Amino acid sequence: MDKLYIVMPAYNEDNVIVNVVDEWHKVIEKIGHDSKLVIFNDGSKDNTLSVLENIRSKYPNLAVISKEKTGHRKAMSSVN
């Protein structure tokens, strides 16, 4: 079975994060059941995390991880 993990950091993206998740989740669904869209909330100061938490039930292959702001490189290097 094919599997794909799309991992992206998000910082202060509350105005666009729903559209981003919606578009990329469609890709994940086409690949396979075990695929995931992983969004790292990188210490957003706006409502990015609460928006992601509110839409999580609509997108079963969405994983949300929140952490303190460390920047793009550190956020991406923490993916296991």
Backbone bond lengths (Angstrom), bond angles and torsions (degrees), N, CA, C in turn:
res aa  C-N    CA-C-N  psi(-1)  N-CA   C-N-CA  omega(-1)  CA-C   N-CA-C  phi
1 M - - - 1.450 - - 1.528 108.95 -
2 D 1.302 116.13 135.63 1.463 121.02 177.84 1.516 110.45 -76.58
3 K 1.337 114.40 146.27 1.450 120.50 -179.19 1.523 107.91 -143.83
4 L 1.343 116.14 140.05 1.452 121.88 179.26 1.516 109.22 -139.01
5 Y 1.321 116.62 134.60 1.465 122.05 171.92 1.522 107.10 -112.96
6 I 1.309 116.89 121.18 1.456 122.09 171.85 1.513 105.73 -103.04
7 V 1.331 115.92 122.39 1.460 121.59 -176.05 1.523 108.15 -120.08
8 M 1.337 115.74 128.56 1.462 118.40 177.44 1.523 111.15 -145.81
9 P 1.329 115.21 142.18 1.461 118.85 174.47 1.526 109.72 -82.05
10 A 1.306 115.87 154.78 1.465 121.40 175.53 1.522 107.89 -135.84
11 Y 1.314 115.83 132.68 1.460 120.99 177.64 1.525 108.02 -138.62
12 N 1.327 115.77 115.74 1.473 122.52 179.89 1.528 111.82 52.24
13 E 1.315 115.46 56.29 1.458 122.41 -177.13 1.529 112.84 -116.67
14 D 1.338 118.07 22.70 1.459 119.25 -173.18 1.530 113.72 -59.25
15 N 1.320 118.58 -25.01 1.467 121.12 -179.66 1.523 113.80 -77.43
16 V 1.338 117.35 -20.79 1.464 119.77 -175.00 1.527 114.06 -125.19
17 I 1.327 118.22 -9.29 1.462 120.08 -170.42 1.530 113.24 -63.34
18 V 1.315 118.01 -32.18 1.472 119.72 178.47 1.527 110.21 -63.68
19 N 1.320 117.26 -44.34 1.468 120.49 178.25 1.516 112.03 -64.52
20 V 1.323 116.74 -40.53 1.464 121.04 178.71 1.527 110.29 -61.95
21 V 1.308 116.49 -48.40 1.470 120.62 179.75 1.521 110.47 -62.27
22 D 1.307 117.04 -44.69 1.465 120.61 -178.98 1.531 111.50 -59.04
23 E 1.318 117.10 -47.07 1.469 120.86 -179.06 1.526 112.41 -66.00
24 W 1.320 117.63 -46.87 1.457 120.25 -177.37 1.520 112.79 -74.95
25 H 1.324 117.99 -28.54 1.467 120.48 177.85 1.523 110.49 -65.70
26 K 1.318 117.07 -33.25 1.472 120.59 176.22 1.529 110.63 -60.75
27 V 1.312 116.64 -39.87 1.468 121.15 177.86 1.529 109.95 -64.08
28 I 1.327 116.07 -46.49 1.464 121.99 179.91 1.525 111.15 -58.67
29 E 1.325 116.90 -43.90 1.467 120.74 -179.24 1.525 111.83 -61.79
30 K 1.316 117.32 -35.50 1.465 120.63 -179.59 1.521 112.13 -70.69
31 I 1.321 117.52 -29.35 1.468 121.19 -176.67 1.524 111.42 -73.87
32 G 1.325 117.15 -47.82 1.454 118.74 -179.25 1.507 113.05 162.96
33 H 1.314 115.14 163.54 1.462 123.36 -174.47 1.524 113.26 -60.54
34 D 1.307 118.41 -35.56 1.465 121.39 -176.52 1.527 113.40 -85.10
35 S 1.313 117.55 0.72 1.461 121.26 179.53 1.521 110.35 -75.43
36 K 1.335 116.16 155.71 1.469 121.33 -177.52 1.523 110.71 -139.31
37 L 1.312 114.54 146.10 1.455 122.80 166.29 1.522 105.26 -106.25
38 V 1.312 116.54 113.63 1.458 121.96 -176.04 1.525 108.42 -108.56
39 I 1.326 116.09 118.31 1.461 121.27 177.93 1.523 108.03 -109.51
40 F 1.326 116.28 122.49 1.459 122.46 173.51 1.515 107.84 -94.07
41 N 1.324 116.91 112.00 1.454 119.36 171.44 1.525 106.35 -77.60
42 D 1.318 115.79 110.14 1.467 121.64 -172.50 1.527 111.04 -93.83
43 G 1.338 116.14 61.69 1.457 121.12 175.41 1.511 115.18 71.24
44 S 1.320 117.78 32.45 1.466 121.16 -179.39 1.518 111.51 -54.61
45 K 1.320 114.94 142.15 1.467 121.51 177.95 1.530 111.00 -96.11
46 D 1.321 117.79 -7.66 1.462 121.79 179.24 1.535 109.37 -99.94
47 N 1.299 118.32 -150.52 1.469 122.61 -176.36 1.529 113.99 -98.27
48 T 1.312 117.11 20.03 1.466 119.84 -178.11 1.524 112.27 -53.94
49 L 1.318 117.57 -48.49 1.463 120.48 -177.77 1.520 111.49 -63.24
50 S 1.311 118.57 -44.64 1.473 120.03 -179.15 1.528 111.38 -66.48
51 V 1.332 117.58 -35.19 1.466 120.39 176.10 1.527 109.21 -63.80
52 L 1.325 116.96 -46.44 1.464 120.17 179.18 1.524 111.76 -61.25
53 E 1.316 117.17 -42.56 1.463 120.31 179.15 1.530 111.05 -64.83
54 N 1.329 117.31 -35.83 1.461 121.14 -179.69 1.526 113.14 -70.45
55 I 1.315 118.09 -28.44 1.469 120.21 -178.23 1.529 113.00 -98.55
56 R 1.306 117.28 -5.48 1.473 120.75 -175.39 1.531 112.79 -54.97
57 S 1.315 118.41 -39.41 1.469 120.47 -177.76 1.530 112.26 -68.53
58 K 1.310 117.26 -23.53 1.472 121.37 179.23 1.533 111.37 -77.55
59 Y 1.318 116.87 -23.70 1.461 122.36 -175.90 1.528 109.67 -121.15
60 P 1.332 117.16 92.90 1.468 120.73 -172.96 1.533 114.44 -64.30
61 N 1.317 118.31 -20.42 1.463 120.56 -179.02 1.527 111.88 -101.24
62 L 1.326 116.62 17.34 1.458 122.11 178.45 1.522 109.91 -95.22
63 A 1.313 115.44 128.53 1.465 121.65 173.19 1.520 107.40 -116.76
64 V 1.333 116.47 132.54 1.455 121.72 -178.64 1.525 108.38 -118.07
65 I 1.320 115.25 127.78 1.457 121.51 177.58 1.522 106.71 -125.70
66 S 1.321 116.35 131.84 1.459 120.19 -179.96 1.515 109.58 -118.15
67 K 1.324 115.61 141.01 1.448 121.24 -179.34 1.518 109.10 -152.98
68 E 1.315 116.18 169.98 1.457 120.50 176.64 1.523 109.94 -67.77
69 K 1.318 116.07 154.68 1.463 121.78 -179.84 1.518 111.39 -61.84
70 T 1.336 115.43 121.60 1.460 120.63 175.96 1.519 112.09 -131.76
71 G 1.308 117.57 -8.48 1.457 120.93 -178.86 1.514 112.68 97.27
72 H 1.318 115.33 165.19 1.467 123.08 -174.22 1.531 112.60 -57.96
73 R 1.303 117.94 -49.69 1.470 121.15 -175.60 1.515 112.02 -60.07
74 K 1.340 117.06 -47.66 1.473 120.70 -179.98 1.532 110.77 -66.55
75 A 1.327 116.74 -40.06 1.470 119.31 179.33 1.517 110.58 -60.18
76 M 1.321 117.21 -44.27 1.454 120.67 -177.85 1.527 111.58 -72.60
77 S 1.326 118.28 -29.74 1.454 119.50 -179.38 1.516 112.65 -76.35
78 S 1.326 118.29 -12.84 1.465 120.49 179.69 1.517 112.37 -86.83
79 V 1.328 117.84 2.62 1.462 121.76 177.57 1.513 108.57 -77.78
80 N 1.332 115.68 127.24 1.473 119.85 179.43 1.488 110.10 -97.86
